[in-house]
Amino acid sequence: MLTKCLASEWAEHNIRVNAISPGYTKTSMTKSLLEEEEATSDAISLIPMGRFSVPSEIAGLAVLLASNASCYTTGTVFNADGGYTIW
C-alpha cells in the first residue's frame, strides 16, 4: 500500500513509484539456506521455474523501471519470484 499511496501522491509531479518484490535469490544473505539441502529443495519445490534467481535477473527489472520504457508505470509491485506467488 505504501507503493500505491506514494505513487498517487507523487504522480502530479511526474514521479513514478514502483516496487520490486524479489523471491529467493542467490546472495550472501541466502548462503546459509543454500547450504541446507533439505531447505533448498523445499523452497525450490514451491518455485514453478525450479530454481533461485541470481541478482542480475532482479537488476534487469530495476533497469527497466528506471528507464523511459516504463514511463507510464506507477503504483505497481513487481514480483520477481520465478512464479512463487502464483499458487
mmCIF file as gemmi writes it, N, C-alpha and C atoms, coordinates in Angstrom:
data_model
loop_
_atom_site.group_PDB
_atom_site.id
_atom_site.type_symbol
_atom_site.label_atom_id
_atom_site.label_alt_id
_atom_site.label_comp_id
_atom_site.label_asym_id
_atom_site.label_entity_id
_atom_site.label_seq_id
_atom_site.pdbx_PDB_ins_code
_atom_site.Cartn_x
_atom_site.Cartn_y
_atom_site.Cartn_z
_atom_site.occupancy
_atom_site.B_iso_or_equiv
_atom_site.pdbx_formal_charge
_atom_site.auth_seq_id
_atom_site.auth_asym_id
_atom_site.pdbx_PDB_model_num
ATOM 1 N N . MET Axp A 1 ? 0.817 -1.19 0 1 0 ? 1 A 1
ATOM 2 C CA . MET Axp A 1 ? 0 0 0 1 0 ? 1 A 1
ATOM 3 C C . MET Axp A 1 ? 0.866 1.262 0 1 0 ? 1 A 1
ATOM 4 N N . LEU Axp A 2 ? 2.056 1.166 0.575 1 0 ? 2 A 1
ATOM 5 C CA . LEU Axp A 2 ? 2.947 2.326 0.565 1 0 ? 2 A 1
ATOM 6 C C . LEU Axp A 2 ? 3.291 2.715 -0.872 1 0 ? 2 A 1
ATOM 7 N N . THR Axp A 3 ? 3.56 1.726 -1.701 1 0 ? 3 A 1
ATOM 8 C CA . THR Axp A 3 ? 3.887 1.997 -3.106 1 0 ? 3 A 1
ATOM 9 C C . THR Axp A 3 ? 2.727 2.706 -3.788 1 0 ? 3 A 1
ATOM 10 N N . LYS Axp A 4 ? 1.518 2.211 -3.579 1 0 ? 4 A 1
ATOM 11 C CA . LYS Axp A 4 ? 0.338 2.815 -4.212 1 0 ? 4 A 1
ATOM 12 C C . LYS Axp A 4 ? 0.072 4.227 -3.682 1 0 ? 4 A 1
ATOM 13 N N . CYS Axp A 5 ? 0.217 4.399 -2.378 1 0 ? 5 A 1
ATOM 14 C CA . CYS Axp A 5 ? -0.013 5.711 -1.766 1 0 ? 5 A 1
ATOM 15 C C . CYS Axp A 5 ? 0.987 6.741 -2.291 1 0 ? 5 A 1
ATOM 16 N N . LEU Axp A 6 ? 2.262 6.386 -2.292 1 0 ? 6 A 1
ATOM 17 C CA . LEU Axp A 6 ? 3.285 7.315 -2.781 1 0 ? 6 A 1
ATOM 18 C C . LEU Axp A 6 ? 3.113 7.596 -4.271 1 0 ? 6 A 1
ATOM 19 N N . ALA Axp A 7 ? 2.744 6.586 -5.033 1 0 ? 7 A 1
ATOM 20 C CA . ALA Axp A 7 ? 2.523 6.778 -6.466 1 0 ? 7 A 1
ATOM 21 C C . ALA Axp A 7 ? 1.391 7.763 -6.699 1 0 ? 7 A 1
ATOM 22 N N . SER Axp A 8 ? 0.352 7.642 -5.906 1 0 ? 8 A 1
ATOM 23 C CA . SER Axp A 8 ? -0.79 8.559 -6.03 1 0 ? 8 A 1
ATOM 24 C C . SER Axp A 8 ? -0.396 9.992 -5.664 1 0 ? 8 A 1
ATOM 25 N N . GLU Axp A 9 ? 0.37 10.14 -4.61 1 0 ? 9 A 1
ATOM 26 C CA . GLU Axp A 9 ? 0.759 11.467 -4.138 1 0 ? 9 A 1
ATOM 27 C C . GLU Axp A 9 ? 1.758 12.155 -5.067 1 0 ? 9 A 1
ATOM 28 N N . TRP Axp A 10 ? 2.654 11.401 -5.7 1 0 ? 10 A 1
ATOM 29 C CA . TRP Axp A 10 ? 3.725 11.995 -6.483 1 0 ? 10 A 1
ATOM 30 C C . TRP Axp A 10 ? 3.474 12.017 -7.982 1 0 ? 10 A 1
ATOM 31 N N . ALA Axp A 11 ? 2.397 11.397 -8.45 1 0 ? 11 A 1
ATOM 32 C CA . ALA Axp A 11 ? 2.118 11.339 -9.89 1 0 ? 11 A 1
ATOM 33 C C . ALA Axp A 11 ? 2.002 12.737 -10.504 1 0 ? 11 A 1
ATOM 34 N N . GLU Axp A 12 ? 1.392 13.657 -9.789 1 0 ? 12 A 1
ATOM 35 C CA . GLU Axp A 12 ? 1.226 15.01 -10.33 1 0 ? 12 A 1
ATOM 36 C C . GLU Axp A 12 ? 2.561 15.729 -10.541 1 0 ? 12 A 1
ATOM 37 N N . HIS Axp A 13 ? 3.608 15.232 -9.911 1 0 ? 13 A 1
ATOM 38 C CA . HIS Axp A 13 ? 4.949 15.807 -10.066 1 0 ? 13 A 1
ATOM 39 C C . HIS Axp A 13 ? 5.779 15.004 -11.078 1 0 ? 13 A 1
ATOM 40 N N . ASN Axp A 14 ? 5.118 14.11 -11.793 1 0 ? 14 A 1
ATOM 41 C CA . ASN Axp A 14 ? 5.757 13.259 -12.793 1 0 ? 14 A 1
ATOM 42 C C . ASN Axp A 14 ? 6.827 12.346 -12.175 1 0 ? 14 A 1
ATOM 43 N N . ILE Axp A 15 ? 6.556 11.915 -10.951 1 0 ? 15 A 1
ATOM 44 C CA . ILE Axp A 15 ? 7.449 10.989 -10.264 1 0 ? 15 A 1
ATOM 45 C C . ILE Axp A 15 ? 6.737 9.645 -10.17 1 0 ? 15 A 1
ATOM 46 N N . ARG Axp A 16 ? 7.397 8.616 -10.665 1 0 ? 16 A 1
ATOM 47 C CA . ARG Axp A 16 ? 6.838 7.27 -10.644 1 0 ? 16 A 1
ATOM 48 C C . ARG Axp A 16 ? 7.349 6.522 -9.424 1 0 ? 16 A 1
ATOM 49 N N . VAL Axp A 17 ? 6.478 5.729 -8.816 1 0 ? 17 A 1
ATOM 50 C CA . VAL Axp A 17 ? 6.851 4.929 -7.647 1 0 ? 17 A 1
ATOM 51 C C . VAL Axp A 17 ? 6.406 3.495 -7.904 1 0 ? 17 A 1
ATOM 52 N N . ASN Axp A 18 ? 7.362 2.6 -7.956 1 0 ? 18 A 1
ATOM 53 C CA . ASN Axp A 18 ? 7.1 1.177 -8.148 1 0 ? 18 A 1
ATOM 54 C C . ASN Axp A 18 ? 7.956 0.409 -7.157 1 0 ? 18 A 1
ATOM 55 N N . ALA Axp A 19 ? 7.67 -0.868 -6.991 1 0 ? 19 A 1
ATOM 56 C CA . ALA Axp A 19 ? 8.444 -1.697 -6.068 1 0 ? 19 A 1
ATOM 57 C C . ALA Axp A 19 ? 8.776 -3.031 -6.725 1 0 ? 19 A 1
ATOM 58 N N . ILE Axp A 20 ? 9.9 -3.586 -6.328 1 0 ? 20 A 1
ATOM 59 C CA . ILE Axp A 20 ? 10.304 -4.911 -6.771 1 0 ? 20 A 1
ATOM 60 C C . ILE Axp A 20 ? 10.281 -5.823 -5.547 1 0 ? 20 A 1
ATOM 61 N N . SER Axp A 21 ? 9.553 -6.922 -5.66 1 0 ? 21 A 1
ATOM 62 C CA . SER Axp A 21 ? 9.476 -7.9 -4.591 1 0 ? 21 A 1
ATOM 63 C C . SER Axp A 21 ? 10.174 -9.172 -5.067 1 0 ? 21 A 1
ATOM 64 N N . PRO Axp A 22 ? 11.467 -9.305 -4.747 1 0 ? 22 A 1
ATOM 65 C CA . PRO Axp A 22 ? 12.197 -10.472 -5.24 1 0 ? 22 A 1
ATOM 66 C C . PRO Axp A 22 ? 11.877 -11.726 -4.441 1 0 ? 22 A 1
ATOM 67 N N . GLY Axp A 23 ? 11.959 -12.843 -5.114 1 0 ? 23 A 1
ATOM 68 C CA . GLY Axp A 23 ? 11.831 -14.128 -4.431 1 0 ? 23 A 1
ATOM 69 C C . GLY Axp A 23 ? 13.201 -14.569 -3.944 1 0 ? 23 A 1
ATOM 70 N N . TYR Axp A 24 ? 13.344 -15.873 -3.747 1 0 ? 24 A 1
ATOM 71 C CA . TYR Axp A 24 ? 14.641 -16.41 -3.326 1 0 ? 24 A 1
ATOM 72 C C . TYR Axp A 24 ? 15.701 -16.068 -4.364 1 0 ? 24 A 1
ATOM 73 N N . THR Axp A 25 ? 16.769 -15.45 -3.92 1 0 ? 25 A 1
ATOM 74 C CA . THR Axp A 25 ? 17.849 -15.021 -4.805 1 0 ? 25 A 1
ATOM 75 C C . THR Axp A 25 ? 19.181 -15.469 -4.208 1 0 ? 25 A 1
ATOM 76 N N . LYS Axp A 26 ? 20.045 -15.973 -5.064 1 0 ? 26 A 1
ATOM 77 C CA . LYS Axp A 26 ? 21.362 -16.428 -4.603 1 0 ? 26 A 1
ATOM 78 C C . LYS Axp A 26 ? 22.226 -15.219 -4.253 1 0 ? 26 A 1
ATOM 79 N N . THR Axp A 27 ? 22.342 -14.935 -2.965 1 0 ? 27 A 1
ATOM 80 C CA . THR Axp A 27 ? 23.171 -13.835 -2.472 1 0 ? 27 A 1
ATOM 81 C C . THR Axp A 27 ? 23.863 -14.299 -1.189 1 0 ? 27 A 1
ATOM 82 N N . SER Axp A 28 ? 24.671 -13.433 -0.63 1 0 ? 28 A 1
ATOM 83 C CA . SER Axp A 28 ? 25.312 -13.774 0.638 1 0 ? 28 A 1
ATOM 84 C C . SER Axp A 28 ? 24.276 -13.939 1.756 1 0 ? 28 A 1
ATOM 85 N N . MET Axp A 29 ? 23.124 -13.281 1.63 1 0 ? 29 A 1
ATOM 86 C CA . MET Axp A 29 ? 22.08 -13.406 2.649 1 0 ? 29 A 1
ATOM 87 C C . MET Axp A 29 ? 21.407 -14.776 2.62 1 0 ? 29 A 1
ATOM 88 N N . THR Axp A 30 ? 21.403 -15.437 1.463 1 0 ? 30 A 1
ATOM 89 C CA . THR Axp A 30 ? 20.753 -16.743 1.357 1 0 ? 30 A 1
ATOM 90 C C . THR Axp A 30 ? 21.769 -17.889 1.35 1 0 ? 30 A 1
ATOM 91 N N . LYS Axp A 31 ? 23.023 -17.564 1.562 1 0 ? 31 A 1
ATOM 92 C CA . LYS Axp A 31 ? 24.079 -18.583 1.516 1 0 ? 31 A 1
ATOM 93 C C . LYS Axp A 31 ? 23.809 -19.728 2.492 1 0 ? 31 A 1
ATOM 94 N N . SER Axp A 32 ? 23.402 -19.42 3.711 1 0 ? 32 A 1
ATOM 95 C CA . SER Axp A 32 ? 23.154 -20.48 4.694 1 0 ? 32 A 1
ATOM 96 C C . SER Axp A 32 ? 21.986 -21.361 4.275 1 0 ? 32 A 1
ATOM 97 N N . LEU Axp A 33 ? 20.967 -20.796 3.67 1 0 ? 33 A 1
ATOM 98 C CA . LEU Axp A 33 ? 19.838 -21.586 3.168 1 0 ? 33 A 1
ATOM 99 C C . LEU Axp A 33 ? 20.286 -22.513 2.043 1 0 ? 33 A 1
ATOM 100 N N . LEU Axp A 34 ? 21.104 -21.992 1.154 1 0 ? 34 A 1
ATOM 101 C CA . LEU Axp A 34 ? 21.579 -22.788 0.024 1 0 ? 34 A 1
ATOM 102 C C . LEU Axp A 34 ? 22.452 -23.956 0.465 1 0 ? 34 A 1
ATOM 103 N N . GLU Axp A 35 ? 23.059 -23.84 1.637 1 0 ? 35 A 1
ATOM 104 C CA . GLU Axp A 35 ? 23.908 -24.91 2.148 1 0 ? 35 A 1
ATOM 105 C C . GLU Axp A 35 ? 23.096 -26.041 2.785 1 0 ? 35 A 1
ATOM 106 N N . GLU Axp A 36 ? 21.825 -25.779 3.064 1 0 ? 36 A 1
ATOM 107 C CA . GLU Axp A 36 ? 20.949 -26.788 3.658 1 0 ? 36 A 1
ATOM 108 C C . GLU Axp A 36 ? 20.139 -27.445 2.541 1 0 ? 36 A 1
ATOM 109 N N . GLU Axp A 37 ? 20.528 -28.66 2.18 1 0 ? 37 A 1
ATOM 110 C CA . GLU Axp A 37 ? 19.925 -29.338 1.033 1 0 ? 37 A 1
ATOM 111 C C . GLU Axp A 37 ? 18.409 -29.508 1.176 1 0 ? 37 A 1
ATOM 112 N N . GLU Axp A 38 ? 17.949 -29.875 2.354 1 0 ? 38 A 1
ATOM 113 C CA . GLU Axp A 38 ? 16.509 -30.084 2.542 1 0 ? 38 A 1
ATOM 114 C C . GLU Axp A 38 ? 15.737 -28.776 2.406 1 0 ? 38 A 1
ATOM 115 N N . ALA Axp A 39 ? 16.239 -27.708 3.02 1 0 ? 39 A 1
ATOM 116 C CA . ALA Axp A 39 ? 15.567 -26.407 2.932 1 0 ? 39 A 1
ATOM 117 C C . ALA Axp A 39 ? 15.57 -25.9 1.497 1 0 ? 39 A 1
ATOM 118 N N . THR Axp A 40 ? 16.681 -26.09 0.808 1 0 ? 40 A 1
ATOM 119 C CA . THR Axp A 40 ? 16.778 -25.647 -0.583 1 0 ? 40 A 1
ATOM 120 C C . THR Axp A 40 ? 15.79 -26.401 -1.463 1 0 ? 40 A 1
ATOM 121 N N . SER Axp A 41 ? 15.718 -27.707 -1.311 1 0 ? 41 A 1
ATOM 122 C CA . SER Axp A 41 ? 14.793 -28.481 -2.149 1 0 ? 41 A 1
ATOM 123 C C . SER Axp A 41 ? 13.346 -28.152 -1.819 1 0 ? 41 A 1
ATOM 124 N N . ASP Axp A 42 ? 13.051 -27.88 -0.544 1 0 ? 42 A 1
ATOM 125 C CA . ASP Axp A 42 ? 11.691 -27.469 -0.169 1 0 ? 42 A 1
ATOM 126 C C . ASP Axp A 42 ? 11.325 -26.145 -0.821 1 0 ? 42 A 1
ATOM 127 N N . ALA Axp A 43 ? 12.243 -25.194 -0.779 1 0 ? 43 A 1
ATOM 128 C CA . ALA Axp A 43 ? 11.982 -23.874 -1.378 1 0 ? 43 A 1
ATOM 129 C C . ALA Axp A 43 ? 11.828 -24 -2.894 1 0 ? 43 A 1
ATOM 130 N N . ILE Axp A 44 ? 12.708 -24.727 -3.527 1 0 ? 44 A 1
ATOM 131 C CA . ILE Axp A 44 ? 12.663 -24.867 -4.983 1 0 ? 44 A 1
ATOM 132 C C . ILE Axp A 44 ? 11.396 -25.587 -5.425 1 0 ? 44 A 1
ATOM 133 N N . SER Axp A 45 ? 10.893 -26.492 -4.609 1 0 ? 45 A 1
ATOM 134 C CA . SER Axp A 45 ? 9.663 -27.203 -4.973 1 0 ? 45 A 1
ATOM 135 C C . SER Axp A 45 ? 8.46 -26.264 -5.053 1 0 ? 45 A 1
ATOM 136 N N . LEU Axp A 46 ? 8.551 -25.101 -4.435 1 0 ? 46 A 1
ATOM 137 C CA . LEU Axp A 46 ? 7.46 -24.123 -4.46 1 0 ? 46 A 1
ATOM 138 C C . LEU Axp A 46 ? 7.624 -23.075 -5.564 1 0 ? 46 A 1
ATOM 139 N N . ILE Axp A 47 ? 8.724 -23.138 -6.301 1 0 ? 47 A 1
ATOM 140 C CA . ILE Axp A 47 ? 9.01 -22.169 -7.359 1 0 ? 47 A 1
ATOM 141 C C . ILE Axp A 47 ? 8.785 -22.852 -8.706 1 0 ? 47 A 1
ATOM 142 N N . PRO Axp A 48 ? 7.747 -22.447 -9.458 1 0 ? 48 A 1
ATOM 143 C CA . PRO Axp A 48 ? 7.474 -23.094 -10.739 1 0 ? 48 A 1
ATOM 144 C C . PRO Axp A 48 ? 8.664 -23.126 -11.696 1 0 ? 48 A 1
ATOM 145 N N . MET Axp A 49 ? 9.524 -22.124 -11.665 1 0 ? 49 A 1
ATOM 146 C CA . MET Axp A 49 ? 10.687 -22.118 -12.547 1 0 ? 49 A 1
ATOM 147 C C . MET Axp A 49 ? 11.776 -23.066 -12.049 1 0 ? 49 A 1
ATOM 148 N N . GLY Axp A 50 ? 11.635 -23.587 -10.838 1 0 ? 50 A 1
ATOM 149 C CA . GLY Axp A 50 ? 12.501 -24.628 -10.327 1 0 ? 50 A 1
ATOM 150 C C . GLY Axp A 50 ? 13.901 -24.227 -9.93 1 0 ? 50 A 1
ATOM 151 N N . ARG Axp A 51 ? 14.109 -22.96 -9.626 1 0 ? 51 A 1
ATOM 152 C CA . ARG Axp A 51 ? 15.451 -22.512 -9.234 1 0 ? 51 A 1
ATOM 153 C C . ARG Axp A 51 ? 15.362 -21.166 -8.534 1 0 ? 51 A 1
ATOM 154 N N . PHE Axp A 52 ? 16.443 -20.801 -7.85 1 0 ? 52 A 1
ATOM 155 C CA . PHE Axp A 52 ? 16.565 -19.463 -7.276 1 0 ? 52 A 1
ATOM 156 C C . PHE Axp A 52 ? 17.025 -18.513 -8.377 1 0 ? 52 A 1
ATOM 157 N N . SER Axp A 53 ? 16.761 -17.249 -8.206 1 0 ? 53 A 1
ATOM 158 C CA . SER Axp A 53 ? 17.257 -16.265 -9.174 1 0 ? 53 A 1
ATOM 159 C C . SER Axp A 53 ? 18.686 -15.866 -8.816 1 0 ? 53 A 1
ATOM 160 N N . VAL Axp A 54 ? 19.297 -15.142 -9.715 1 0 ? 54 A 1
ATOM 161 C CA . VAL Axp A 54 ? 20.593 -14.518 -9.445 1 0 ? 54 A 1
ATOM 162 C C . VAL Axp A 54 ? 20.364 -13.01 -9.473 1 0 ? 54 A 1
ATOM 163 N N . PRO Axp A 55 ? 21.199 -12.237 -8.785 1 0 ? 55 A 1
ATOM 164 C CA . PRO Axp A 55 ? 20.971 -10.796 -8.68 1 0 ? 55 A 1
ATOM 165 C C . PRO Axp A 55 ? 20.784 -10.077 -10.014 1 0 ? 55 A 1
ATOM 166 N N . SER Axp A 56 ? 21.472 -10.5 -11.048 1 0 ? 56 A 1
ATOM 167 C CA . SER Axp A 56 ? 21.329 -9.805 -12.334 1 0 ? 56 A 1
ATOM 168 C C . SER Axp A 56 ? 19.918 -9.914 -12.9 1 0 ? 56 A 1
ATOM 169 N N . GLU Axp A 57 ? 19.191 -10.974 -12.537 1 0 ? 57 A 1
ATOM 170 C CA . GLU Axp A 57 ? 17.815 -11.104 -13.015 1 0 ? 57 A 1
ATOM 171 C C . GLU Axp A 57 ? 16.89 -10.102 -12.334 1 0 ? 57 A 1
ATOM 172 N N . ILE Axp A 58 ? 17.171 -9.763 -11.111 1 0 ? 58 A 1
ATOM 173 C CA . ILE Axp A 58 ? 16.405 -8.741 -10.402 1 0 ? 58 A 1
ATOM 174 C C . ILE Axp A 58 ? 16.839 -7.354 -10.887 1 0 ? 58 A 1
ATOM 175 N N . ALA Axp A 59 ? 18.124 -7.19 -11.121 1 0 ? 59 A 1
ATOM 176 C CA . ALA Axp A 59 ? 18.66 -5.904 -11.581 1 0 ? 59 A 1
ATOM 177 C C . ALA Axp A 59 ? 18.066 -5.507 -12.926 1 0 ? 59 A 1
ATOM 178 N N . GLY Axp A 60 ? 17.822 -6.478 -13.793 1 0 ? 60 A 1
ATOM 179 C CA . GLY Axp A 60 ? 17.226 -6.176 -15.097 1 0 ? 60 A 1
ATOM 180 C C . GLY Axp A 60 ? 15.876 -5.495 -14.951 1 0 ? 60 A 1
ATOM 181 N N . LEU Axp A 61 ? 15.086 -5.937 -13.99 1 0 ? 61 A 1
ATOM 182 C CA . LEU Axp A 61 ? 13.79 -5.309 -13.737 1 0 ? 61 A 1
ATOM 183 C C . LEU Axp A 61 ? 13.976 -3.888 -13.209 1 0 ? 61 A 1
ATOM 184 N N . ALA Axp A 62 ? 14.969 -3.689 -12.356 1 0 ? 62 A 1
ATOM 185 C CA . ALA Axp A 62 ? 15.252 -2.352 -11.839 1 0 ? 62 A 1
ATOM 186 C C . ALA Axp A 62 ? 15.658 -1.402 -12.965 1 0 ? 62 A 1
ATOM 187 N N . VAL Axp A 63 ? 16.469 -1.896 -13.896 1 0 ? 63 A 1
ATOM 188 C CA . VAL Axp A 63 ? 16.886 -1.079 -15.041 1 0 ? 63 A 1
ATOM 189 C C . VAL Axp A 63 ? 15.666 -0.7 -15.884 1 0 ? 63 A 1
ATOM 190 N N . LEU Axp A 64 ? 14.792 -1.664 -16.122 1 0 ? 64 A 1
ATOM 191 C CA . LEU Axp A 64 ? 13.565 -1.381 -16.877 1 0 ? 64 A 1
ATOM 192 C C . LEU Axp A 64 ? 12.753 -0.286 -16.197 1 0 ? 64 A 1
ATOM 193 N N . LEU Axp A 65 ? 12.562 -0.409 -14.895 1 0 ? 65 A 1
ATOM 194 C CA . LEU Axp A 65 ? 11.738 0.571 -14.173 1 0 ? 65 A 1
ATOM 195 C C . LEU Axp A 65 ? 12.391 1.948 -14.104 1 0 ? 65 A 1
ATOM 196 N N . ALA Axp A 66 ? 13.707 1.998 -14.169 1 0 ? 66 A 1
ATOM 197 C CA . ALA Axp A 66 ? 14.411 3.28 -14.146 1 0 ? 66 A 1
ATOM 198 C C . ALA Axp A 66 ? 14.468 3.931 -15.527 1 0 ? 66 A 1
ATOM 199 N N . SER Axp A 67 ? 14.107 3.182 -16.556 1 0 ? 67 A 1
ATOM 200 C CA . SER Axp A 67 ? 14.206 3.695 -17.923 1 0 ? 67 A 1
ATOM 201 C C . SER Axp A 67 ? 12.882 4.291 -18.4 1 0 ? 67 A 1
ATOM 202 N N . ASN Axp A 68 ? 12.947 4.958 -19.531 1 0 ? 68 A 1
ATOM 203 C CA . ASN Axp A 68 ? 11.743 5.523 -20.129 1 0 ? 68 A 1
ATOM 204 C C . ASN Axp A 68 ? 10.813 4.455 -20.687 1 0 ? 68 A 1
ATOM 205 N N . ALA Axp A 69 ? 11.279 3.216 -20.769 1 0 ? 69 A 1
ATOM 206 C CA . ALA Axp A 69 ? 10.431 2.123 -21.245 1 0 ? 69 A 1
ATOM 207 C C . ALA Axp A 69 ? 9.251 1.884 -20.302 1 0 ? 69 A 1
ATOM 208 N N . SER Axp A 70 ? 9.353 2.367 -19.077 1 0 ? 70 A 1
ATOM 209 C CA . SER Axp A 70 ? 8.254 2.209 -18.116 1 0 ? 70 A 1
ATOM 210 C C . SER Axp A 70 ? 7.679 3.559 -17.702 1 0 ? 70 A 1
ATOM 211 N N . CYS Axp A 71 ? 7.722 4.525 -18.602 1 0 ? 71 A 1
ATOM 212 C CA . CYS Axp A 71 ? 7.328 5.899 -18.253 1 0 ? 71 A 1
ATOM 213 C C . CYS Axp A 71 ? 5.852 6.047 -17.869 1 0 ? 71 A 1
ATOM 214 N N . TYR Axp A 72 ? 5.022 5.068 -18.183 1 0 ? 72 A 1
ATOM 215 C CA . TYR Axp A 72 ? 3.601 5.159 -17.827 1 0 ? 72 A 1
ATOM 216 C C . TYR Axp A 72 ? 3.238 4.131 -16.757 1 0 ? 72 A 1
ATOM 217 N N . THR Axp A 73 ? 4.233 3.672 -16.021 1 0 ? 73 A 1
ATOM 218 C CA . THR Axp A 73 ? 4.029 2.655 -14.985 1 0 ? 73 A 1
ATOM 219 C C . THR Axp A 73 ? 4.292 3.276 -13.625 1 0 ? 73 A 1
ATOM 220 N N . THR Axp A 74 ? 3.282 3.229 -12.77 1 0 ? 74 A 1
ATOM 221 C CA . THR Axp A 74 ? 3.452 3.718 -11.403 1 0 ? 74 A 1
ATOM 222 C C . THR Axp A 74 ? 2.467 3.005 -10.488 1 0 ? 74 A 1
ATOM 223 N N . GLY Axp A 75 ? 2.862 2.855 -9.238 1 0 ? 75 A 1
ATOM 224 C CA . GLY Axp A 75 ? 2 2.233 -8.24 1 0 ? 75 A 1
ATOM 225 C C . GLY Axp A 75 ? 1.936 0.719 -8.335 1 0 ? 75 A 1
ATOM 226 N N . THR Axp A 76 ? 2.935 0.107 -8.933 1 0 ? 76 A 1
ATOM 227 C CA . THR Axp A 76 ? 2.911 -1.333 -9.168 1 0 ? 76 A 1
ATOM 228 C C . THR Axp A 76 ? 4.01 -2.037 -8.385 1 0 ? 76 A 1
ATOM 229 N N . VAL Axp A 77 ? 3.674 -3.199 -7.855 1 0 ? 77 A 1
ATOM 230 C CA . VAL Axp A 77 ? 4.654 -4.061 -7.197 1 0 ? 77 A 1
ATOM 231 C C . VAL Axp A 77 ? 4.922 -5.221 -8.146 1 0 ? 77 A 1
ATOM 232 N N . PHE Axp A 78 ? 6.167 -5.388 -8.536 1 0 ? 78 A 1
ATOM 233 C CA . PHE Axp A 78 ? 6.571 -6.445 -9.451 1 0 ? 78 A 1
ATOM 234 C C . PHE Axp A 78 ? 7.154 -7.605 -8.661 1 0 ? 78 A 1
ATOM 235 N N . ASN Axp A 79 ? 6.523 -8.764 -8.759 1 0 ? 79 A 1
ATOM 236 C CA . ASN Axp A 79 ? 7.029 -9.965 -8.122 1 0 ? 79 A 1
ATOM 237 C C . ASN Axp A 79 ? 8.007 -10.645 -9.073 1 0 ? 79 A 1
ATOM 238 N N . ALA Axp A 80 ? 9.272 -10.64 -8.7 1 0 ? 80 A 1
ATOM 239 C CA . ALA Axp A 80 ? 10.307 -11.321 -9.47 1 0 ? 80 A 1
ATOM 240 C C . ALA Axp A 80 ? 10.699 -12.551 -8.678 1 0 ? 80 A 1
ATOM 241 N N . ASP Axp A 81 ? 9.838 -13.57 -8.747 1 0 ? 81 A 1
ATOM 242 C CA . ASP Axp A 81 ? 9.989 -14.713 -7.847 1 0 ? 81 A 1
ATOM 243 C C . ASP Axp A 81 ? 9.888 -16.08 -8.524 1 0 ? 81 A 1
ATOM 244 N N . GLY Axp A 82 ? 10.06 -16.104 -9.825 1 0 ? 82 A 1
ATOM 245 C CA . GLY Axp A 82 ? 10.009 -17.376 -10.53 1 0 ? 82 A 1
ATOM 246 C C . GLY Axp A 82 ? 8.654 -18.059 -10.5 1 0 ? 82 A 1
ATOM 247 N N . GLY Axp A 83 ? 7.62 -17.305 -10.159 1 0 ? 83 A 1
ATOM 248 C CA . GLY Axp A 83 ? 6.267 -17.844 -10.099 1 0 ? 83 A 1
ATOM 249 C C . GLY Axp A 83 ? 5.838 -18.283 -8.708 1 0 ? 83 A 1
ATOM 250 N N . TYR Axp A 84 ? 6.653 -18.058 -7.706 1 0 ? 84 A 1
ATOM 251 C CA . TYR Axp A 84 ? 6.362 -18.483 -6.337 1 0 ? 84 A 1
ATOM 252 C C . TYR Axp A 84 ? 4.981 -18.018 -5.861 1 0 ? 84 A 1
ATOM 253 N N . THR Axp A 85 ? 4.593 -16.811 -6.211 1 0 ? 85 A 1
ATOM 254 C CA . THR Axp A 85 ? 3.33 -16.253 -5.696 1 0 ? 85 A 1
ATOM 255 C C . THR Axp A 85 ? 2.107 -16.594 -6.539 1 0 ? 85 A 1
ATOM 256 N N . ILE Axp A 86 ? 2.259 -17.447 -7.568 1 0 ? 86 A 1
ATOM 257 C CA . ILE Axp A 86 ? 1.077 -17.778 -8.374 1 0 ? 86 A 1
ATOM 258 C C . ILE Axp A 86 ? 0.22 -18.857 -7.738 1 0 ? 86 A 1
ATOM 259 N N . TRP Axp A 87 ? 0.721 -19.518 -6.724 1 0 ? 87 A 1
ATOM 260 C CA . TRP Axp A 87 ? -0.038 -20.603 -6.102 1 0 ? 87 A 1
ATOM 261 C C . TRP Axp A 87 ? -1.216 -20.083 -5.371 1 0 ? 87 A 1
